[in-house]
Amino acid sequence: HNGEADITKDLGKLAWKVEFAARWAAFDIRFEAYGKDIMDSVKVNDWVSDEILNFPHPHHVKYEMFLDKGGKKISKSLGNVVTGQKWMEFGSPKSILLLLYKRITGARELGFEDIPSLMNEYNELEDIFFGKIKVDNQAKLIKSKGLYEYVNLLDPPKEPSIHVNYRLLVELAKMFKENRTERVMKKLLDYGAIKNPDPEIEKLIELAGNFADEFDQQEKIEIDMDESAKKILKLLVDALNAEEEPEDIQNTIYQIAKSNGVEPKDFFKILYQIILGTSRGPKIGPLISDIGRKQVAKTVSKYI
């Protein structure tokens, strides 16, 4: 079609080589992320913006696609789509924002199994922000606080929320199908993980319960261990798998560590990392008893 159009009447569309630049100048855009598939278009528009329109082009961040955990493209036909609606059956909205904001550049592998780590990572960022966790590295401190502010859409809360380790909630949720909320809440009170029942904790128990029902297998977490640590883990697995249940699991763990030249607190830390994905938690003996010594033995065996 050949003809004329009045540019004051918003008819037609600018060509791709100048459209971005025109929008940036018209709306005073200072930042624009883009997908790597339109990188050439962005380069041309940067030049047009700088040289023709005399408007400094915005700062850019290049992003790529989300892939599934196998590195494959996410698509409906493959049945590996991760939707926000489904995610929020298991995790909080802030866990999604943390996933998006913590790293933008490069291809990302995405799966529901990331939720426990992200839920706990948000708690850690909040503790750093409010000074509960001290960070000596100034660059890391600034980055962590900034990330927390962005996850809260630059309007962070005035005080921290109540924190309970998400993996602990998942393990407890596996134990209780009936009256789950009340029974898990009671265990948290028994462990001293919380002081009082709270609606926020009820919601977390619901999310963790959904996760436990949907994904029974716990993902193996990478832990830096030497051969001596693996040796005492093997001794613990043997003790947990014994016909007769150890009379005092807490003391059994303590004695295994001491008799093999390992500080009990270091051994406890390894067990917390394996079971809960964190370096601390409720008293380890009662926790193992509650989860089930055979189940814990099965989990620990993956690290031997």
ABEGO torsion letter per residue (X at the ends): XBEBBBAAAGBEBBBAAAAAAAAAAAAGBABBBBBAAAAAAAAAAAAAAAAAAGBBBBBBBBBBBBBBAAGBBBBAAAGABBBAAAAAAABBAAAAAAAAAABABEBBBBBAAAAAAAAAAAAAAAAAAAGABBBABAAAAAAAAAAAAAAAGGBBBABBBBBBBAAAAAAAAAABABGAAAAAAAAAAAAGABABBBAAAAAAAAAAAAAAAABABBBBBBBBBBAAAAAAAAAAAAAAABABBBABAAAAAAAAAAAAGBBAAAAAAAAAAAAAGBABEBBAAAAAAAAEAAAAAAAAAAAX
